[in-house]
Amino acid sequence: MNKIVESVHTRHLSLLTLIREDHVRHHCDWTRPGFRALAVYRFGVWRMRIRSRALRAPLSFLYRRLFIRIRNRYGIEVPFSAQLGRRVTLEHSHSIVIHGNSVIGNDCYIRQGCTLGNKSLDAPFDAPIVGDRVNLGAGAKLLGKVIVGDDATIGANAVVVKHVPAGAVAIGIPARILSKVALASAATDIRQSMA
Ligand SMILES: CC(C)(COP(=O)(O)OP(=O)(O)OC[C@H]1O[C@@H](n2cnc3c(N)ncnc32)[C@H](O)[C@@H]1OP(=O)(O)O)[C@@H](O)C(=O)NCCC(=O)NCCS
């Protein structure tokens, strides 16, 4: 079993600060499933800062109850062992599954139907690493130890099994990079056809 490590982005911040940021990120609406799931996740991580097992035990009991409630009610699984950065948005709910070894940067968007998981049962602990400001479209799947660079966008329903460079847009199954050059030339085509 891997050692539990808190995200480098959050370990110096208080629980309240992190939850406040998440609240703002979720349109200041505490009823949003994504906000509730993150609040439970933040609590689960925060309780691990308490070194004494005896003091932590009742908090761990509460965390497990809340985790199960969020999973069963909203279909969102974000275990405390995953490393999430600040201001992550879980847009909408259901079928959001994040592997306990995943690493996710700041300001990322994760939508309904997204999975960040292992690729095969032969490598059950392999999980994706996602940079800052990454935008995951609805239904996107990131499988295995793939790295998604900062500012990348993953299209709806894409299945990512290879690294995605920073700033790239990846679409399809298996995901391919929609090059910025291709996007720029498409934009030029449209402008020319409208002229
Ligand atoms: C990937 C995405 C960001 C690309 O948007 P874009 O930059 O405007 O790209 P375009 O619409 O110009 O599409 C470019 C090409 O990619 C294709 N494409 C776009 N999104 C795709 C997707 N998710 N899967 C497969 N192909 C896709 C288009 O058909 C087009 O192909 P073509 O060049 O052969 O015609 C966007 O389509 C997307 O999937 N966004 C996710 C948004 C989302 O999840 N919304 C749910 C909100 S709840």
The ligand as an SDF file (V2000), in Angstrom:
LIG
                    3D

 48 50  0  0  0  0  0  0  0  0999 V2000
  -12.8200   18.6060  -27.8010 C   0  0  0  0  0  0  0  0  0  0  0  0
  -13.5200   19.9540  -27.8860 C   0  0  0  0  0  0  0  0  0  0  0  0
  -13.0420   20.8560  -26.7640 C   0  0  0  0  0  0  0  0  0  0  0  0
  -13.1280   20.5190  -29.2220 C   0  0  0  0  0  0  0  0  0  0  0  0
  -13.8110   21.7000  -29.4450 O   0  0  0  0  0  0  0  0  0  0  0  0
  -13.3310   22.6490  -30.6420 P   0  0  0  0  0  0  0  0  0  0  0  0
  -11.9330   23.0990  -30.3850 O   0  0  0  0  0  0  0  0  0  0  0  0
  -14.3770   23.6900  -30.8100 O   0  0  0  0  0  0  0  0  0  0  0  0
  -13.2330   21.6810  -31.8960 O   0  0  0  0  0  0  0  0  0  0  0  0
  -14.2180   21.5580  -33.1490 P   0  0  0  0  0  0  0  0  0  0  0  0
  -15.6450   21.5320  -32.7300 O   0  0  0  0  0  0  0  0  0  0  0  0
  -13.7940   22.6000  -34.1410 O   0  0  0  0  0  0  0  0  0  0  0  0
  -13.8830   20.1240  -33.7220 O   0  0  0  0  0  0  0  0  0  0  0  0
  -12.6810   19.8530  -34.3940 C   0  0  0  0  0  0  0  0  0  0  0  0
  -12.7500   18.4080  -34.8800 C   0  0  0  0  0  0  0  0  0  0  0  0
  -12.8040   17.5180  -33.7510 O   0  0  0  0  0  0  0  0  0  0  0  0
  -14.0110   16.7440  -33.7830 C   0  0  0  0  0  0  0  0  0  0  0  0
  -14.4530   16.6360  -32.3880 N   0  0  0  0  0  0  0  0  0  0  0  0
  -14.7460   17.6330  -31.5530 C   0  0  0  0  0  0  0  0  0  0  0  0
  -15.0470   17.1410  -30.3490 N   0  0  0  0  0  0  0  0  0  0  0  0
  -14.9710   15.8030  -30.4410 C   0  0  0  0  0  0  0  0  0  0  0  0
  -15.1750   14.7520  -29.5220 C   0  0  0  0  0  0  0  0  0  0  0  0
  -15.5050   14.9850  -28.2540 N   0  0  0  0  0  0  0  0  0  0  0  0
  -14.9800   13.4990  -29.9410 N   0  0  0  0  0  0  0  0  0  0  0  0
  -14.6220   13.2320  -31.2260 C   0  0  0  0  0  0  0  0  0  0  0  0
  -14.4080   14.1860  -32.1500 N   0  0  0  0  0  0  0  0  0  0  0  0
  -14.5850   15.4600  -31.7500 C   0  0  0  0  0  0  0  0  0  0  0  0
  -14.9660   17.5340  -34.6710 C   0  0  0  0  0  0  0  0  0  0  0  0
  -15.9230   16.6980  -35.2550 O   0  0  0  0  0  0  0  0  0  0  0  0
  -14.0050   18.1130  -35.6770 C   0  0  0  0  0  0  0  0  0  0  0  0
  -13.6420   17.0980  -36.5700 O   0  0  0  0  0  0  0  0  0  0  0  0
  -13.3820   17.4460  -38.1470 P   0  0  0  0  0  0  0  0  0  0  0  0
  -12.2100   18.3770  -38.1400 O   0  0  0  0  0  0  0  0  0  0  0  0
  -13.0810   16.1150  -38.7320 O   0  0  0  0  0  0  0  0  0  0  0  0
  -14.6280   18.0640  -38.6170 O   0  0  0  0  0  0  0  0  0  0  0  0
  -15.0590   19.8320  -27.7390 C   0  0  0  0  0  0  0  0  0  0  0  0
  -15.6520   19.3050  -28.9230 O   0  0  0  0  0  0  0  0  0  0  0  0
  -15.4700   18.9400  -26.5910 C   0  0  0  0  0  0  0  0  0  0  0  0
  -15.5480   17.7120  -26.6700 O   0  0  0  0  0  0  0  0  0  0  0  0
  -15.7810   19.5990  -25.4260 N   0  0  0  0  0  0  0  0  0  0  0  0
  -16.2480   18.9260  -24.2480 C   0  0  0  0  0  0  0  0  0  0  0  0
  -17.3540   19.7710  -23.6620 C   0  0  0  0  0  0  0  0  0  0  0  0
  -18.2520   18.9830  -22.7360 C   0  0  0  0  0  0  0  0  0  0  0  0
  -17.8950   17.9770  -22.1930 O   0  0  0  0  0  0  0  0  0  0  0  0
  -19.4530   19.4850  -22.5340 N   0  0  0  0  0  0  0  0  0  0  0  0
  -20.3940   18.8950  -21.6440 C   0  0  0  0  0  0  0  0  0  0  0  0
  -20.8720   19.9700  -20.6950 C   0  0  0  0  0  0  0  0  0  0  0  0
  -21.9080   19.2960  -19.4850 S   0  0  0  0  0  0  0  0  0  0  0  0
  1  2  1  0
  2  3  1  0
  2  4  1  0
  2 36  1  0
  4  5  1  0
  5  6  1  0
  6  7  2  0
  6  8  1  0
  6  9  1  0
  9 10  1  0
 10 11  2  0
 10 12  1  0
 10 13  1  0
 13 14  1  0
 14 15  1  0
 15 16  1  0
 15 30  1  0
 16 17  1  0
 17 18  1  0
 17 28  1  0
 18 19  1  0
 18 27  1  0
 19 20  2  0
 20 21  1  0
 21 22  1  0
 21 27  2  0
 22 23  1  0
 22 24  2  0
 24 25  1  0
 25 26  2  0
 26 27  1  0
 28 29  1  0
 28 30  1  0
 30 31  1  0
 31 32  1  0
 32 33  2  0
 32 34  1  0
 32 35  1  0
 36 37  1  0
 36 38  1  0
 38 39  2  0
 38 40  1  0
 40 41  1  0
 41 42  1  0
 42 43  1  0
 43 44  2  0
 43 45  1  0
 45 46  1  0
 46 47  1  0
 47 48  1  0
M  END
$$$$
